[in-house]
């Protein structure tokens, strides 16, 4: 089984070098791949990298 790294809002904001507010706006508009689990947003690093490659 392959381990997939899950990032928090703060971690993905730092990784993408944007503000937390930007991440929340992208989430609201469905622009960034994410999962909501137990009321918290999580981001698979592999999906974020693929999303960036598609931009």
DOKE-348697 format. One record per residue (C-alpha): residue number from 1; residue in one letter; z, x, y. Coordinates in Angstrom, 3 decimals. Example, Ala and Ser with C-alpha at 12.3 -4.5 7.8 and 13.67 -1.06 7.14 Angstrom:
% residues 2
{seq:1, type:A, up:7.800, east:12.300, north:-4.500} $
{seq:2, type:S, up:7.140, east:13.670, north:-1.060} $
//
This chain:
% residues 55
{seq:1, type:X, up:0.000, east:0.000, north:0.000} $
{seq:2, type:X, up:-1.028, east:1.356, north:3.377} $
{seq:3, type:X, up:1.510, east:1.317, north:6.204} $
{seq:4, type:X, up:0.229, east:-0.258, north:9.410} $
{seq:5, type:X, up:2.008, east:0.777, north:12.570} $
{seq:6, type:X, up:3.187, east:-2.172, north:14.677} $
{seq:7, type:X, up:3.646, east:-1.628, north:18.397} $
{seq:8, type:X, up:5.845, east:-3.553, north:20.822} $
{seq:9, type:X, up:4.709, east:-4.755, north:24.260} $
{seq:10, type:X, up:6.223, east:-1.665, north:25.888} $
{seq:11, type:X, up:4.610, east:0.673, north:23.368} $
{seq:12, type:X, up:1.143, east:-0.875, north:23.656} $
{seq:13, type:X, up:1.407, east:-0.882, north:27.466} $
{seq:14, type:X, up:2.251, east:2.825, north:27.365} $
{seq:15, type:X, up:-0.494, east:3.530, north:24.837} $
{seq:16, type:X, up:-3.094, east:1.780, north:27.015} $
{seq:17, type:X, up:-1.529, east:3.079, north:30.255} $
{seq:18, type:X, up:-1.262, east:-0.362, north:31.823} $
{seq:19, type:X, up:1.681, east:-2.423, north:33.033} $
{seq:20, type:X, up:3.524, east:-4.879, north:30.787} $
{seq:21, type:X, up:2.281, east:-7.664, north:33.059} $
{seq:22, type:X, up:-1.315, east:-6.752, north:32.218} $
{seq:23, type:X, up:-0.574, east:-7.037, north:28.501} $
{seq:24, type:X, up:0.970, east:-10.495, north:29.048} $
{seq:25, type:X, up:-2.103, east:-11.600, north:31.028} $
{seq:26, type:X, up:-4.418, east:-10.366, north:28.268} $
{seq:27, type:X, up:-2.298, east:-12.207, north:25.689} $
{seq:28, type:X, up:-2.440, east:-15.411, north:27.724} $
{seq:29, type:X, up:-6.253, east:-15.152, north:27.909} $
{seq:30, type:X, up:-6.622, east:-14.122, north:24.249} $
{seq:31, type:X, up:-8.229, east:-10.821, north:25.219} $
{seq:32, type:X, up:-6.115, east:-8.488, north:23.070} $
{seq:33, type:X, up:-5.472, east:-8.677, north:19.311} $
{seq:34, type:X, up:-1.814, east:-9.437, north:18.576} $
{seq:35, type:X, up:0.546, east:-11.232, north:16.219} $
{seq:36, type:X, up:3.579, east:-13.246, north:17.248} $
{seq:37, type:X, up:6.419, east:-12.940, north:14.784} $
{seq:38, type:X, up:9.900, east:-14.387, north:15.288} $
{seq:39, type:X, up:9.071, east:-15.041, north:18.940} $
{seq:40, type:X, up:8.026, east:-11.456, north:19.646} $
{seq:41, type:X, up:4.551, east:-10.030, north:20.131} $
{seq:42, type:X, up:3.478, east:-7.147, north:17.910} $
{seq:43, type:X, up:0.250, east:-5.169, north:17.900} $
{seq:44, type:X, up:-1.355, east:-3.327, north:14.981} $
{seq:45, type:X, up:-2.374, east:0.094, north:16.250} $
{seq:46, type:X, up:-5.516, east:0.050, north:14.112} $
{seq:47, type:X, up:-6.622, east:-3.265, north:15.675} $
{seq:48, type:X, up:-5.924, east:-1.993, north:19.189} $
{seq:49, type:X, up:-8.015, east:1.111, north:18.478} $
{seq:50, type:X, up:-10.861, east:-1.043, north:17.073} $
{seq:51, type:X, up:-10.599, east:-3.351, north:20.116} $
{seq:52, type:X, up:-10.898, east:-0.340, north:22.423} $
{seq:53, type:X, up:-13.922, east:0.963, north:20.503} $
{seq:54, type:X, up:-15.585, east:-2.423, north:20.965} $
{seq:55, type:X, up:-15.149, east:-2.314, north:24.744} $
//
